[in-house]
Structures are given as C-alpha cells and as structure tokens.
C-alpha cells in the first residue's frame, strides 16, 4: 500500500509499505481522508519544536485525524462490521496518512449518517479535542463567550459553542478572511485584536474566553477580557510574562487542555463530535481549503 512519509523537514514522498493485517480485537480500515493538524503536523513538517523527532519519520506519521471504511475484522471483533464508516484519531494504532491502517475496535466511532459526506468526518478529532476542553471547563450554555484566534481550532470552537448553547460569541482575529469564516461558523461579532471593540471587551468582560492561537498577546488579552473562565487551548512553547494580578482581580479559573484527554475520555469526546456532525450541528467542510490526492 501507499503511505506518505516526511523524509526530512519540508520534504515528503509517497512510499510503498506492506498492508497491515488486523490482530485480535482490531479492524483494518481503508482510509477515505486524513486531515492535517495545523499544530503538531506542521511542526513535524517544518522540523520545529520536537527534540525527539528523527527523520525520516515513520510512514504515515504524524497523521491523527481521519475517516475510513472497515474492510476486515480481526478475531473477537463484534461491535464494528465490514463496510462501516468510522472516525479515527491517533489512538489505538499507527498514524493515518496511509491507504490502510489497523485500529483497536474500541478506538473508533461509527459515522452513521447518510446526509453528510463521510470525507468531512476526517477533522472530527479536532472537534473532539475542543469538546474535551469545553467539557472540562464546565460548558458554555447561556454564556457570553470570546474565541481569541480563529484558525482551525478557533473556528471549531465557534461551531461547538454555538451547538452547545452559548448566548453570544465574539471572535478576535487579525486575518480578515478568518474573521469572515468565523461569522459563517456562527460567531455573532468578529474584531481585529487592536480594534476599539476589543478594548471595550477588556473593560466590560465576558464569562468565558477560549484562547486558540497560543500567541502571547492573545493569551494576555484573554486574561484581561474574562471575568470567570479562560481555556488555554492554543499551543505556545516558552515562557510568557503575564500579569497574575488579573487572576485575582477577575476571579479567574484558568484551564489547560491537552488533546482528547479531557473529561469523559477521548473516545467519548469523539462520540459527541460524531453525533453533532450527523445531526448537522457542526460543519467541518468549512475548515477544508485544499485536497491532496
């Protein structure tokens, strides 16, 4: 079978590798689509940030967002059938940028919805990560919220917050195209971070801020805007000077959230994402800009 391999920073190739076979409790999945994580995968592509990386990377690495069709079952598998479409993450088997992968039966979620395209289920792993963060922080129902940083994670946060019953969603982002996209995803208002409206938000405050960029200025603004909860979802390496007095003055609770490991466990968060997708409450197609075949 074919697999994508990053052989050195900024260089990849398609390689031939043996097609895996499922062992007991595993399934073989023919991939429909895998999506590119703009944090972890781009760092691997650029050769940034991970001291432990050794090139060439293993074939398929670092794919961890995908969807595929079950084509074979190992011994003992009884919850997934051949022909089922399933959402996959980095859990339970090898990386996903390949034609076929094996997965533990308990590490996939069936995508049982005919009215939406299965290929757009590929980014649901990212939705599950955002859902984990929002669940960990107690939810957003009825809250006035801000999403700071409207890249893929921020756009997902807007969609999930809208589906979860947020009362009002404001997006903050310097890129005008991403601000426009956030309105399509359900934001009520969007602003440039240097706009007067953001200064007003700092004065008036909101209950909940989801920081999705990892930029130091965005993190500092999030602490200035929130009057209750801040979720630090965006990734930043290194130290950032911040005014910790804001935590006291604004009575803040600050949450860190890593991948799928939030409340309920990874697979439960993926189930929630699949359910929202099949009900039409979220739209991953709005994240797709390019296709590589």
Backbone torsions as a table, in degrees:
resi	resn	phi	psi	omega
1	UNK	NA	164.7	178.5
2	UNK	-95.6	148.3	175.7
3	UNK	-146.5	152.4	176.3
4	UNK	-87.8	134.0	179.6
5	UNK	-130.7	127.1	171.8
6	UNK	-84.6	111.8	-173.3
7	UNK	-90.2	-25.4	174.4
8	UNK	-162.9	166.3	179.8
9	UNK	-53.2	129.9	177.1
10	UNK	69.8	20.2	178.5
11	UNK	-144.6	128.8	177.8
12	UNK	-135.9	167.6	177.5
13	UNK	-151.3	161.3	173.4
14	UNK	-95.1	126.6	-176.3
15	UNK	-121.2	157.2	174.4
16	UNK	-96.0	127.3	178.1
17	UNK	-135.2	159.3	179.5
18	UNK	-62.3	142.2	174.3
19	UNK	-72.9	127.1	-178.0
20	UNK	-71.3	160.8	174.9
21	UNK	-121.8	140.5	-177.9
22	UNK	-74.2	136.4	172.2
23	UNK	-89.9	-173.9	179.5
24	UNK	-58.6	133.2	179.3
25	UNK	79.4	5.2	-177.5
26	UNK	-116.0	162.1	175.2
27	UNK	-126.9	154.3	172.9
28	UNK	-102.5	128.6	-175.4
29	UNK	-118.8	128.0	170.4
30	UNK	-88.0	119.2	-173.6
31	UNK	-69.2	134.3	170.7
32	UNK	-89.6	-45.9	179.5
33	UNK	-160.0	147.1	168.6
34	UNK	-127.9	142.4	-177.8
35	UNK	-107.3	164.7	-174.2
36	UNK	-102.1	119.7	175.8
37	UNK	-73.5	124.2	-174.9
38	UNK	-77.0	-4.3	177.3
39	UNK	-103.3	-73.7	-174.1
40	UNK	-64.2	-46.9	-173.7
41	UNK	-70.0	-38.9	179.1
42	UNK	-67.1	-32.5	174.6
43	UNK	-64.5	-41.6	177.1
44	UNK	-64.1	-39.8	-179.8
45	UNK	-64.8	-41.1	-177.0
46	UNK	-86.4	-12.3	-176.5
47	UNK	75.5	34.1	-174.9
48	UNK	-111.8	142.1	160.0
49	UNK	83.2	-18.3	-176.2
50	UNK	-116.1	103.9	-176.4
51	UNK	-65.8	-22.4	-173.4
52	UNK	-88.3	-4.8	-178.4
53	UNK	-69.3	136.9	175.0
54	UNK	-128.3	123.8	-178.5
55	UNK	-96.7	147.2	-0.3
56	UNK	-70.0	145.8	176.3
57	UNK	-72.1	157.1	175.4
58	UNK	-57.9	144.4	178.1
59	UNK	-54.4	137.4	-179.5
60	UNK	90.8	-21.3	-178.2
61	UNK	-77.6	140.0	8.6
62	UNK	-108.5	36.1	-176.6
63	UNK	-57.7	127.4	179.6
64	UNK	-144.8	14.9	174.5
65	UNK	-129.6	118.9	-177.1
66	UNK	-167.2	173.2	177.3
67	UNK	-144.9	144.9	-179.5
68	UNK	-159.8	-178.6	-178.2
69	UNK	-113.9	132.9	178.3
70	UNK	-70.5	125.7	-179.5
71	UNK	-117.0	-12.5	179.4
72	UNK	-158.1	145.1	178.5
73	UNK	-117.3	137.7	173.3
74	UNK	-81.0	172.4	179.6
75	UNK	-59.9	137.1	176.1
76	UNK	88.0	-5.3	179.0
77	UNK	-78.6	125.3	-178.2
78	UNK	-138.1	1.8	-178.9
79	UNK	-107.2	-10.3	-179.4
80	UNK	-128.5	136.7	-178.6
81	UNK	-109.9	155.1	171.7
82	UNK	-59.5	133.0	-177.0
83	UNK	100.1	-16.6	177.6
84	UNK	-66.4	139.6	170.2
85	UNK	-89.8	131.5	-175.1
86	UNK	-131.7	144.8	172.0
87	UNK	-89.9	140.3	-176.4
88	UNK	-127.5	155.7	173.5
89	UNK	-127.7	-165.1	176.0
90	UNK	-78.4	-3.8	-178.5
91	UNK	-84.9	146.7	167.1
92	UNK	82.7	14.9	179.4
93	UNK	167.4	-173.0	-174.7
94	UNK	-74.1	170.0	-178.7
95	UNK	-64.2	161.9	-159.7
96	UNK	-102.0	-5.8	-178.5
97	UNK	-81.9	66.4	-177.7
98	UNK	-152.5	164.1	-179.7
99	UNK	-69.6	-36.5	-179.1
100	UNK	-134.5	145.1	173.3
101	UNK	-140.8	154.2	170.6
102	UNK	-100.9	150.0	177.7
103	UNK	-145.0	147.5	168.7
104	UNK	-61.8	144.5	-179.9
105	UNK	-57.6	-36.0	-176.4
106	UNK	-83.6	5.3	-178.2
107	UNK	-107.1	10.4	178.6
108	UNK	-126.3	161.1	175.9
109	UNK	-127.5	128.5	179.2
110	UNK	-68.1	137.1	177.3
111	UNK	-104.0	93.5	-173.8
112	UNK	-104.2	73.0	177.6
113	UNK	-149.0	126.0	-175.2
114	UNK	-91.5	-19.1	-172.2
115	UNK	-88.5	-0.2	176.3
116	UNK	-125.3	150.9	-177.6
117	UNK	-71.1	132.5	-179.1
118	UNK	-64.6	-28.5	-176.4
119	UNK	-63.1	-29.2	-178.4
120	UNK	-78.2	-0.9	172.3
121	UNK	-79.4	-8.4	-178.2
122	UNK	-57.1	-43.7	-177.8
123	UNK	-80.1	8.5	-175.2
124	UNK	-64.2	-20.3	174.5
125	UNK	-59.7	-41.3	177.8
126	UNK	-64.5	-41.4	176.2
127	UNK	-58.9	-41.4	-180.0
128	UNK	-63.7	-36.5	177.1
129	UNK	-63.9	-43.7	178.8
130	UNK	-66.2	-42.0	177.4
131	UNK	-59.6	-41.7	177.9
132	UNK	-58.0	-42.5	-179.2
133	UNK	-66.6	-43.2	-178.2
134	UNK	-69.1	-39.6	177.1
135	UNK	-65.0	-42.3	-180.0
136	UNK	-59.2	-35.2	-176.7
137	UNK	-91.0	7.7	172.3
138	UNK	96.1	2.3	176.9
139	UNK	88.6	172.2	-174.2
140	UNK	-128.4	10.2	-176.1
141	UNK	-57.2	125.9	178.4
142	UNK	75.1	4.2	-175.7
143	UNK	-91.1	149.5	164.1
144	UNK	-83.6	125.2	-170.9
145	UNK	-127.9	155.9	172.2
146	UNK	-128.8	135.9	170.9
147	UNK	-112.4	116.6	-177.9
148	UNK	-103.3	111.5	-173.4
149	UNK	101.6	110.5	-173.2
150	UNK	-115.0	42.4	166.4
151	UNK	-75.6	-163.1	-178.4
152	UNK	-53.3	-47.2	-178.9
153	UNK	-64.7	-40.3	178.9
154	UNK	-65.8	-40.7	177.4
155	UNK	-65.2	-38.4	175.2
156	UNK	-63.3	-42.7	179.5
157	UNK	-60.2	-40.5	177.4
158	UNK	-59.9	-46.7	-179.1
159	UNK	-63.7	-45.2	-177.9
160	UNK	-66.9	-41.1	177.5
161	UNK	-61.6	-41.0	177.9
162	UNK	-62.4	-44.0	179.2
163	UNK	-66.6	-28.8	-176.7
164	UNK	-89.0	3.3	172.4
165	UNK	91.1	23.5	174.7
166	UNK	-60.1	140.8	-177.6
167	UNK	-74.9	-35.8	-176.5
168	UNK	-155.7	134.2	-176.5
169	UNK	-125.1	123.1	175.9
170	UNK	-112.7	132.1	175.4
171	UNK	-105.4	141.3	177.4
172	UNK	-123.8	125.1	-172.8
173	UNK	-167.4	133.7	178.6
174	UNK	-74.2	-24.8	-175.8
175	UNK	-82.1	118.7	-176.3
176	UNK	-64.5	-33.6	178.9
177	UNK	-66.2	-38.8	177.9
178	UNK	-70.3	-33.2	174.8
179	UNK	-63.9	-42.7	177.5
180	UNK	-61.6	-43.3	-179.7
181	UNK	-63.4	-35.7	179.1
182	UNK	-63.6	-36.8	175.8
183	UNK	-63.5	-39.6	175.9
184	UNK	-62.5	-32.9	-177.6
185	UNK	-82.2	-7.3	175.5
186	UNK	122.0	2.4	177.5
187	UNK	-67.8	145.3	177.6
188	UNK	-84.2	-35.5	180.0
189	UNK	-143.9	150.5	175.2
190	UNK	-138.4	141.7	-176.4
191	UNK	-140.9	151.5	168.0
192	UNK	-69.6	143.3	-176.8
193	UNK	-62.3	-19.3	179.3
194	UNK	-98.8	10.9	-176.8
195	UNK	-78.4	157.5	176.1
196	UNK	-60.2	-28.8	-179.5
197	UNK	-64.7	-34.4	177.5
198	UNK	-69.4	-36.4	174.8
199	UNK	-63.2	-37.6	176.1
200	UNK	-63.4	-41.7	178.4
201	UNK	-60.9	-37.4	178.0
202	UNK	-63.5	-36.3	180.0
203	UNK	-74.9	-42.7	-172.5
204	UNK	-88.6	-36.9	178.1
205	UNK	79.8	159.9	171.8
206	UNK	-136.5	168.8	-177.0
207	UNK	-76.0	-29.1	-165.1
208	UNK	-144.2	127.3	176.0
209	UNK	-125.4	129.9	177.8
210	UNK	-110.0	108.9	-178.6
211	UNK	-91.1	118.3	-170.5
212	UNK	-122.4	11.3	-178.3
213	UNK	-109.0	-32.7	-173.7
214	UNK	79.8	-0.2	179.8
215	UNK	-73.9	136.7	-178.1
216	UNK	-54.5	-41.8	179.8
217	UNK	-64.8	-37.5	178.5
218	UNK	-66.2	-40.4	178.3
219	UNK	-63.6	-44.3	179.6
220	UNK	-64.9	-41.9	177.8
221	UNK	-62.7	-37.1	-179.6
222	UNK	-60.4	-41.3	178.6
223	UNK	-68.4	-29.0	178.5
224	UNK	-77.2	-29.7	-175.2
225	UNK	-85.1	-40.4	-173.0
226	UNK	-72.7	145.7	172.4
227	UNK	-117.5	11.9	179.2
228	UNK	-152.0	-70.0	-172.4
229	UNK	-124.6	142.4	172.1
230	UNK	-130.1	127.3	173.2
231	UNK	-104.9	120.6	176.5
232	UNK	-94.7	92.7	-178.7
233	UNK	-98.0	-34.6	179.1
234	UNK	-65.4	145.9	-173.7
235	UNK	-96.8	131.3	175.7
236	UNK	-141.3	128.9	175.4
237	UNK	-95.5	137.6	177.9
238	UNK	104.2	174.0	-176.7
239	UNK	-86.9	146.9	179.0
240	UNK	-129.0	123.5	173.7
241	UNK	-68.5	126.2	177.3
242	UNK	-136.0	158.0	178.0
243	UNK	-91.0	97.4	-177.1
244	UNK	-68.9	-13.8	175.7
245	UNK	-61.1	-26.1	178.6
246	UNK	-62.4	-33.1	179.1
247	UNK	-62.3	-37.1	177.9
248	UNK	-75.6	-49.8	-175.3
249	UNK	-63.8	-37.1	-178.1
250	UNK	-98.9	4.5	177.9
251	UNK	53.6	51.7	-170.4
252	UNK	-87.6	147.3	162.3
253	UNK	-115.4	123.7	-176.5
254	UNK	-110.0	126.9	-177.3
255	UNK	-111.8	134.4	166.0
256	UNK	-100.0	146.5	-179.3
257	UNK	-141.8	126.8	-177.1
258	UNK	-116.7	114.8	171.5
259	UNK	52.5	-136.1	-173.4
260	UNK	-90.9	6.8	-166.0
261	UNK	-86.0	14.3	-178.2
262	UNK	-72.9	-171.0	-176.5
263	UNK	-53.5	136.2	177.6
264	UNK	92.1	-13.2	178.9
265	UNK	85.6	157.2	-173.8
266	UNK	-58.9	-47.1	-174.0
267	UNK	-68.3	-32.3	177.6
268	UNK	-67.0	-39.6	177.0
269	UNK	-65.6	-35.5	176.0
270	UNK	-67.4	-38.0	176.6
271	UNK	-60.8	-41.4	178.6
272	UNK	-62.8	-42.8	179.4
273	UNK	-62.0	-43.6	178.8
274	UNK	-63.5	-41.5	178.8
275	UNK	-62.0	-45.1	177.8
276	UNK	-61.5	-39.9	179.2
277	UNK	-63.4	-47.3	-177.3
278	UNK	-69.7	-24.5	176.4
279	UNK	-86.7	-3.7	-179.8
280	UNK	77.6	16.0	-178.6
281	UNK	-81.2	-18.0	175.0
282	UNK	-131.7	159.2	-176.5
283	UNK	-136.9	89.2	-179.9
284	UNK	-64.4	-18.5	-179.8
285	UNK	-60.4	-24.3	179.9
286	UNK	-70.3	-12.2	178.3
287	UNK	-91.1	-15.5	-171.2
288	UNK	-85.4	123.2	178.4
289	UNK	-114.5	-31.0	-177.1
290	UNK	-141.5	156.4	174.8
291	UNK	-127.4	136.5	176.2
292	UNK	-118.8	121.6	-176.1
293	UNK	-117.0	NA	NA
